[in-house]
Amino acid sequence: MNLTTRQRDRAAGVLLGTAAGDALGAGYEFGPPLPAGTDVTMRGGGPFDWAPGEWTDDTSMAVAIAEVAAGGADLRDEVAQDRIVARWVEWAGGAKDIGTQTAQVLAGASGAAAARGAAAELHARTGRSAGNGSLMRTAPVALAYLDDEAALAAAATAVSALTHHDPEAGEACVFWCLAIRDAVLTGELDVRAGLRGLPGERAEVWAARLDVAQRSRPADFPNNGWVVEAVQGAWSAIAGTGGALVPGLEAAVRGGADTDTVAAIAGGLLGAVAGASAIPPEWRQILHGWPGLRADGLVELATAIVGSG
């Protein structure tokens, strides 16, 4: 797909926005909500002692997906999913932070089929697998299918199911990725554009949830480890700041609790609207993380996925 210069900038903004939100929230993770107007800085620290500008598991897992997509693989294919899982397992071996559900699924996973089986077993045993761990990493899937909505929806569902069996996790990935795709192509912020990728009844459920978020604050969704409240926290931050990238990410962090993930989710969509050029230079200079990448490396990955022409 031939993209304009601005569309390529917005595509790069998807990965940079994810990483920026992630690193901004890392130092505040599991903390209480912050009052409006409280300064939010990319300070590092937090419960896992992140360096300033260091991204967490959210972006690291997204990078693994982006690497496979950048090689031209169809993320719906089993071989591609095997490669993603293998890369996640490699990352998990030295990760400072990994979600409980994801850790259980990846433990001993030898490939995509094993990971999906472990995810299904966990869901059957606990009845709870709609965490935010697949949504937090989903943004690169949108870049791989800018020219094909149906393929994007299928790939987002499949990649989500590698660790999160609950259909609500997959639904969130589908409509958030479709909204990111729409933003990259048009430059417009319309999260509800993604709802066309869901069956009518499910689209209505998510539309009602987005309506609640739009008249709320991020702090009103303290259970944001659950994918539903993670979406609501991210959208309330975006809507409440008029879709501006830096204020939106700061608002997501002020919501408290799973700050890095909510801000990473918001960052993927905000970056798709504003582009890589909207990321503050002082953030770009210090962004870094597994597997030894910096901001320029994320831009190169995004460019490889969407093509340079």
C-alpha positions in Angstrom: 0.0 0.0 0.0 1.5 3.3 -1.0 1.3 5.8 1.8 1.9 9.5 1.9 4.7 11.1 3.9 2.1 12.1 6.6 0.6 8.6 6.7 4.1 7.1 7.2 4.7 9.5 10.0 1.4 8.5 11.6 2.3 4.8 11.2 5.6 5.4 13.0 3.6 7.3 15.6 1.7 4.1 16.5 4.8 2.4 17.9 6.4 5.5 19.3 3.1 6.5 21.0 2.7 3.1 22.5 6.3 3.2 23.9 6.0 6.8 25.1 2.8 6.1 27.0 4.3 2.9 28.4 7.5 4.5 29.6 5.7 7.6 30.9 3.4 5.4 33.0 6.1 3.0 34.2 7.2 5.1 37.2 3.6 5.4 38.5 2.4 1.8 38.0 0.1 0.5 40.8 0.0 4.0 42.4 -3.2 5.9 43.3 -4.9 8.4 41.0 -3.2 11.8 40.9 -5.0 15.1 41.1 -5.7 17.0 37.9 -2.8 19.2 37.0 -0.2 17.0 38.8 3.1 17.0 36.8 3.7 13.6 35.1 7.3 13.0 33.9 9.2 10.2 32.3 11.0 9.6 35.6 11.4 5.9 35.6 11.4 4.0 38.9 8.2 2.4 40.0 7.8 -1.0 41.5 10.2 -2.5 38.9 12.8 0.3 39.1 12.6 1.2 35.4 15.2 3.6 34.0 13.8 6.9 32.8 12.4 6.4 29.3 12.5 2.6 29.6 9.4 0.8 28.2 7.9 -2.2 30.0 6.3 -5.5 28.9 3.6 -3.7 27.0 6.0 -2.4 24.3 8.4 -5.4 24.5 5.6 -7.8 23.6 4.4 -5.4 20.8 8.0 -5.3 19.4 8.0 -9.1 19.0 4.8 -8.8 16.9 6.2 -5.9 15.0 9.4 -7.8 14.2 7.4 -10.7 12.7 5.2 -8.4 10.8 8.2 -6.4 9.5 9.5 -9.6 7.9 6.4 -9.7 5.7 4.6 -12.5 7.5 0.9 -12.9 7.6 0.1 -12.8 11.4 -2.9 -15.1 10.8 -0.5 -17.9 9.8 0.5 -20.5 12.4 4.2 -20.2 11.5 4.1 -16.5 12.1 2.4 -17.0 15.4 4.9 -19.6 16.4 7.6 -17.0 15.8 5.8 -14.5 17.9 5.4 -16.9 20.8 9.0 -17.9 20.5 10.1 -14.3 20.7 7.8 -13.7 23.7 9.3 -16.7 25.5 12.8 -15.4 24.8 11.9 -12.0 26.2 10.1 -13.5 29.3 13.2 -15.3 30.3 14.8 -12.0 31.4 11.8 -9.7 31.8 11.6 -7.6 34.9 7.8 -7.5 34.7 5.4 -9.9 33.1 1.6 -10.2 33.7 0.5 -13.1 35.8 -1.8 -14.5 33.1 0.8 -14.1 30.3 3.5 -15.7 32.5 1.3 -18.7 33.1 0.5 -19.1 29.4 4.0 -18.7 28.2 5.6 -21.0 30.8 6.8 -24.0 28.7 5.0 -22.9 25.6 6.6 -24.5 22.6 4.6 -22.6 20.0 1.3 -21.0 19.1 -0.8 -24.1 19.6 0.6 -24.7 23.0 0.1 -21.1 24.0 -3.5 -21.1 22.8 -4.1 -24.4 24.7 -2.7 -23.0 27.9 -4.8 -19.8 27.5 -8.0 -21.9 27.0 -7.2 -24.1 29.9 -6.6 -21.1 32.2 -9.9 -19.7 31.1 -11.7 -22.9 31.7 -10.2 -23.3 35.1 -10.6 -19.7 36.4 -13.4 -18.3 34.2 -11.3 -15.1 34.0 -9.0 -14.3 31.1 -10.1 -10.9 29.9 -7.0 -9.0 31.2 -5.5 -6.1 29.4 -2.4 -8.0 28.3 -3.3 -8.6 24.7 -4.7 -5.1 24.1 -1.6 -3.5 25.4 0.6 -5.0 22.7 -1.9 -5.0 19.8 -1.0 -1.8 18.0 1.5 -3.3 15.5 -1.2 -5.6 14.1 -3.0 -2.5 12.8 0.1 -1.5 10.8 0.3 -4.9 9.1 -3.2 -4.7 7.5 -3.8 -1.1 6.5 -5.1 -2.3 3.2 -7.5 -5.0 4.5 -10.0 -4.5 7.3 -11.2 -8.1 7.4 -7.7 -9.5 7.6 -6.8 -7.0 10.3 -9.8 -8.2 12.4 -8.9 -11.8 12.0 -5.2 -11.2 12.8 -6.0 -9.1 15.9 -8.3 -11.9 17.2 -5.8 -14.6 16.5 -2.9 -12.8 18.1 -5.0 -11.9 21.2 -6.0 -15.5 21.6 -2.4 -16.6 21.9 -2.5 -15.6 25.6 -6.1 -14.4 26.2 -8.9 -16.8 25.5 -11.8 -14.6 26.6 -13.6 -13.2 23.5 -13.8 -9.7 25.1 -10.0 -9.4 24.9 -10.1 -10.2 21.3 -13.0 -7.8 20.6 -11.1 -5.0 22.2 -8.1 -5.7 20.1 -10.2 -5.8 16.9 -11.9 -2.4 17.3 -8.9 -0.6 18.8 -6.7 -1.8 15.9 -9.4 -0.8 13.4 -9.5 2.7 15.0 -5.7 2.9 14.8 -5.9 1.9 11.1 -8.5 4.5 10.4 -6.4 7.2 12.2 -3.2 6.3 10.2 -5.0 6.5 6.9 -7.2 9.6 7.6 -5.5 11.5 10.5 -8.9 11.6 12.2 -9.7 10.4 15.8 -12.7 8.2 15.7 -12.6 5.2 18.0 -16.1 4.2 17.1 -14.9 3.6 13.5 -13.4 0.4 14.9 -16.8 -0.9 16.1 -17.7 -1.9 12.5 -15.4 -4.8 13.0 -17.6 -6.4 15.6 -21.0 -8.1 15.3 -23.9 -5.7 15.8 -24.8 -6.7 19.4 -21.2 -6.7 20.6 -20.6 -3.3 18.8 -23.6 -1.9 20.8 -22.1 -3.2 24.1 -18.7 -1.6 23.4 -20.3 1.6 22.2 -22.2 1.9 25.5 -18.9 1.4 27.4 -17.2 4.1 25.3 -20.1 6.4 26.0 -19.6 5.9 29.8 -15.9 6.5 29.4 -16.4 9.7 27.4 -18.3 11.3 30.3 -15.9 10.0 33.0 -12.4 10.4 34.2 -9.6 7.7 34.0 -9.6 7.4 37.8 -13.2 6.2 37.5 -11.9 2.9 36.2 -9.7 1.6 38.9 -10.1 -2.1 37.8 -8.0 -1.2 34.7 -6.2 -4.5 34.7 -9.5 -5.8 33.1 -9.6 -5.1 29.4 -12.9 -3.3 29.6 -11.8 -0.8 32.1 -8.4 -0.5 30.4 -10.2 0.6 27.3 -12.5 2.9 29.2 -9.6 4.5 31.1 -7.6 5.0 27.9 -10.6 6.5 26.0 -11.6 8.8 28.9 -8.1 10.2 28.9 -8.1 10.7 25.2 -11.6 12.2 25.0 -11.1 14.4 28.1 -8.1 16.1 26.6 -9.5 16.6 23.1 -7.2 14.0 21.5 -4.0 15.8 22.2 -1.1 13.4 22.5 0.9 14.6 25.5 -2.1 15.8 27.6 -3.9 12.5 26.8 -1.0 10.4 27.9 -0.5 12.4 31.1 -4.2 12.1 31.8 -4.0 8.3 31.4 -1.2 8.1 33.9 -3.0 10.3 36.4 -5.8 7.7 36.4 -3.6 5.4 38.6 -3.3 1.6 39.0 -2.1 0.0 35.7 -0.7 3.3 34.4 1.8 2.0 31.9 -0.7 -0.2 30.2 -3.5 2.3 30.0 -1.1 5.0 28.7 0.4 2.5 26.2 -3.1 1.7 24.8 -3.9 5.4 24.6 -0.5 6.1 23.0 -1.1 3.7 20.1 -4.2 5.5 19.0 -3.0 9.0 19.8 0.3 8.3 17.9 -1.7 7.1 15.0 -3.5 10.5 14.9 -0.7 12.9 15.7 2.3 11.0 14.2 5.8 10.3 15.3 6.7 14.0 14.8 4.3 14.9 17.7 6.4 12.9 20.3 8.4 15.4 22.3 12.1 15.3 21.4 13.1 14.9 25.1 11.0 11.7 25.2 12.4 10.4 22.0 15.9 10.9 23.2 15.5 8.6 26.2 13.0 6.0 25.0 14.5 2.5 25.0 13.9 -1.1 26.0 14.0 -4.7 25.0 15.6 -6.0 22.8 18.0 -3.1 22.9 16.0 -0.7 20.7 15.6 3.0 20.9 13.1 5.4 19.3 14.7 5.2 15.9 14.5 1.4 16.0 10.8 1.6 16.5 10.4 4.0 13.6 12.4 1.5 11.4 10.2 -1.3 12.5 7.0 0.6 11.6 8.5 1.7 8.3 9.4 -1.9 7.5 5.8 -3.1 8.2 4.1 -0.5 6.1 6.8 0.0 3.4 8.7 3.2 2.7 6.9 4.2 -0.6 
